Amino acid sequence: MDGIVETVPVRTIESPCVNICVMDEASGLCTGCARTIDEIAGWSGGSAAWRDRVMAELPARMRARP
């Protein structure tokens, strides 16, 4: 094993998290990022297409908040 080194590229996952993790009971959305609890829980395991779709919905969710 000496002398064998494999470099594996690290893939970062974009996240809308702003570290304000409080769920709004009325809307069911996080007050910081506007995701649902299921979206937050599934974020790292979700497909790139699914994350892109959620990211595209977030601006409208943020604007719709009271």
Order of alpha helices (4+ residues) and beta strands (2+ residues): alpha-alpha
